[in-house]
Amino acid sequence: MTDFNIILFDDFETLDAFGPAEIIGIMPETYKLDYFSLHGGTVTSSQNIRVATHPFSDMNPEGILLIPGGLGTRALVNNAEFIHELNTIAHQAVFVLTVCTGSALLAKTGVLDGRPATSNKMAFEWVQSVNTKVNWVKQARWVVDGNCYTSSGVSAGMDMTLGFVGDLHGQDIAKRIANDIEYIWNSNKDFDPFTP
């Protein structure tokens, strides 16, 4: 079983985290979901969802890491302690997945330097400004580069996670999960209908 570690912080976007959690949670024999924040404790989403989290220090860093976006990323990119810890964890993770402006947090660590990545199109200019060494791809719904998956805004995280499942476990399983949750999967990673 592989640890699937979801990082949370105050003012994260709820669907960024729990859309992928819904998909991964359908495979409990394969993945163990858990939630972490820098120091642990209760974290509150932008939609006022309260979640109990473990501290980063309790995480098995050699699992899969998911970083959501949301309004909280704006301040968090300047939190030196958070970025330092995220950098350490991201370098040990088997895969790192980001949703929306979660890619700005990962970009701040330098992990995405020289690599293609994408983010929320409504916040794209801000995300680009966080790290200009990243090869930002505006049109993509999600981008895969080695062990890094980055996606566009909010619901794109579900599309990316289904793509991730398809890459690792086969397209048939990804399609079955999409059908089970009655979700219309935007399965073309190279086309984002929300790109202006």
C-alpha positions as CSV (number, residue, x, y, z in Angstrom):
1,M,0.0,0.0,0.0
2,T,1.3,3.5,-0.9
3,D,0.8,6.6,1.3
4,F,-1.1,9.3,-0.5
5,N,-0.3,12.4,1.5
6,I,-2.5,15.5,1.0
7,I,-1.0,18.8,2.2
8,L,-3.5,21.3,3.6
9,F,-3.2,24.8,4.9
10,D,-5.7,27.5,5.9
11,D,-7.8,28.8,2.9
12,F,-7.1,25.9,0.7
13,E,-9.6,25.3,-2.1
14,T,-11.9,22.4,-0.9
15,L,-12.4,20.6,-4.2
16,D,-8.7,20.9,-5.1
17,A,-8.0,18.5,-2.2
18,F,-11.2,16.4,-2.0
19,G,-11.8,15.9,-5.7
20,P,-8.6,13.9,-6.0
21,A,-9.3,12.3,-2.5
22,E,-12.6,11.0,-3.8
23,I,-10.9,9.3,-6.8
24,I,-7.9,7.9,-4.8
25,G,-10.2,6.9,-2.0
26,I,-11.9,4.4,-4.3
27,M,-8.7,2.3,-4.2
28,P,-8.2,1.7,-0.5
29,E,-6.3,-1.5,-1.2
30,T,-3.7,0.5,-3.1
31,Y,-3.5,3.9,-1.4
32,K,-3.7,5.1,2.2
33,L,-5.0,8.7,2.3
34,D,-3.9,11.1,5.0
35,Y,-3.8,14.8,5.6
36,F,-0.9,16.9,6.7
37,S,-0.1,20.6,7.5
38,L,3.1,22.2,8.6
39,H,2.6,21.8,12.3
40,G,-0.6,19.7,12.4
41,G,-3.9,20.6,14.0
42,T,-7.2,21.8,12.5
43,V,-7.0,23.5,9.1
44,T,-9.9,25.4,7.6
45,S,-10.6,25.6,3.8
46,S,-11.9,28.7,2.0
47,Q,-15.3,27.1,2.1
48,N,-15.0,26.8,5.9
49,I,-14.4,23.0,5.9
50,R,-12.4,22.1,9.0
51,V,-10.0,19.2,8.7
52,A,-7.8,17.5,11.3
53,T,-4.2,17.2,10.1
54,H,-1.0,15.6,11.2
55,P,2.3,17.6,11.2
56,F,4.7,17.2,8.3
57,S,7.1,15.5,10.7
58,D,4.7,12.5,10.9
59,M,4.6,12.0,7.1
60,N,6.2,9.2,5.3
61,P,7.9,11.3,2.6
62,E,8.4,8.4,0.3
63,G,4.8,8.3,-0.7
64,I,2.7,10.4,-3.2
65,L,2.2,14.1,-2.4
66,L,-0.8,16.2,-3.4
67,I,-0.6,20.0,-3.1
68,P,-3.9,21.8,-3.5
69,G,-4.3,25.5,-4.3
70,G,-6.5,28.2,-3.0
71,L,-6.3,31.7,-1.6
72,G,-4.0,30.5,1.1
73,T,-1.2,29.9,-1.4
74,R,-0.7,33.7,-1.8
75,A,0.8,34.1,1.7
76,L,2.3,30.6,1.9
77,V,4.7,31.2,-1.0
78,N,6.5,33.6,1.3
79,N,6.5,31.3,4.3
80,A,10.2,30.3,4.4
81,E,9.7,27.4,6.9
82,F,6.8,25.9,4.9
83,I,8.7,26.2,1.6
84,H,11.8,24.6,3.1
85,E,9.9,21.7,4.5
86,L,7.9,21.3,1.3
87,N,11.2,21.2,-0.7
88,T,12.5,18.4,1.5
89,I,9.3,16.3,1.2
90,A,8.8,16.9,-2.5
91,H,12.4,15.7,-3.3
92,Q,11.6,12.4,-1.5
93,A,8.2,11.8,-2.9
94,V,7.6,9.1,-5.5
95,F,5.2,11.4,-7.3
96,V,4.1,15.0,-6.7
97,L,0.7,16.2,-7.9
98,T,-0.5,19.9,-7.7
99,V,-3.9,21.4,-8.3
100,C,-4.5,25.0,-9.2
101,T,-2.1,27.4,-7.5
102,G,-0.6,24.5,-5.6
103,S,1.9,24.6,-8.4
104,A,3.1,28.0,-7.2
105,L,4.1,26.4,-3.9
106,L,6.0,23.6,-5.6
107,A,7.6,26.1,-8.0
108,K,8.8,28.2,-5.1
109,T,10.9,25.2,-3.9
110,G,12.7,25.1,-7.2
111,V,11.6,21.5,-7.9
112,L,9.9,22.7,-11.2
113,D,12.9,24.7,-12.4
114,G,13.4,24.1,-16.2
115,R,10.4,21.8,-16.3
116,P,7.0,22.2,-17.9
117,A,4.0,22.9,-15.6
118,T,0.6,24.5,-15.5
119,S,-1.7,26.2,-13.1
120,N,-5.1,27.9,-12.7
121,K,-5.6,30.2,-15.7
122,M,-7.2,33.0,-13.7
123,A,-4.2,33.2,-11.5
124,F,-1.6,32.3,-14.2
125,E,0.3,35.6,-14.3
126,W,0.7,35.5,-10.5
127,V,1.9,31.9,-10.6
128,Q,4.4,32.7,-13.4
129,S,5.8,35.6,-11.3
130,V,6.5,33.2,-8.4
131,N,9.2,31.4,-10.5
132,T,10.1,32.4,-14.0
133,K,12.5,29.4,-14.4
134,V,9.5,27.1,-14.9
135,N,8.3,26.4,-18.4
136,W,4.7,27.4,-17.8
137,V,2.2,25.9,-20.2
138,K,-0.9,27.9,-20.5
139,Q,-3.1,25.7,-22.7
140,A,-2.8,22.4,-20.8
141,R,-5.5,20.9,-18.6
142,W,-2.6,19.1,-16.8
143,V,1.1,18.6,-17.5
144,V,3.2,15.5,-16.7
145,D,6.9,15.7,-16.5
146,G,8.6,12.7,-14.9
147,N,7.2,12.3,-11.4
148,C,5.5,15.7,-11.4
149,Y,1.9,16.3,-12.3
150,T,0.5,19.8,-12.3
151,S,-3.0,20.8,-13.2
152,S,-5.2,23.8,-13.9
153,G,-7.9,25.2,-11.7
154,V,-10.1,23.3,-9.2
155,S,-12.0,20.6,-11.1
156,A,-8.9,20.1,-13.3
157,G,-7.4,18.3,-10.3
158,M,-9.9,15.5,-10.8
159,D,-9.1,15.3,-14.5
160,M,-5.4,15.1,-13.6
161,T,-5.9,12.5,-10.8
162,L,-7.9,10.3,-13.2
163,G,-5.0,10.8,-15.7
164,F,-2.5,9.8,-13.0
165,V,-4.6,6.7,-12.2
166,G,-4.8,5.9,-15.9
167,D,-1.0,6.2,-16.3
168,L,-0.3,3.9,-13.3
169,H,-3.2,1.5,-13.4
170,G,-4.6,1.6,-16.9
171,Q,-7.2,3.7,-18.7
172,D,-10.0,1.2,-18.1
173,I,-9.6,1.7,-14.3
174,A,-9.6,5.4,-14.7
175,K,-12.7,5.3,-16.8
176,R,-14.5,3.0,-14.4
177,I,-13.7,5.4,-11.5
178,A,-15.0,8.3,-13.5
179,N,-18.2,6.4,-14.2
180,D,-18.6,5.3,-10.6
181,I,-18.5,8.9,-9.4
182,E,-20.7,10.0,-12.3
183,Y,-18.0,12.5,-13.5
184,I,-17.5,13.5,-17.1
185,W,-13.7,13.2,-17.4
186,N,-11.9,15.8,-19.5
187,S,-9.3,13.2,-20.5
188,N,-7.3,15.4,-23.0
189,K,-4.5,16.8,-20.8
190,D,-3.3,19.1,-23.6
191,F,-6.6,21.0,-23.9
192,D,-8.0,23.3,-21.3
193,P,-11.4,24.7,-22.3
194,F,-11.0,27.4,-19.6
195,T,-7.9,28.9,-21.1
196,P,-8.8,32.5,-22.1
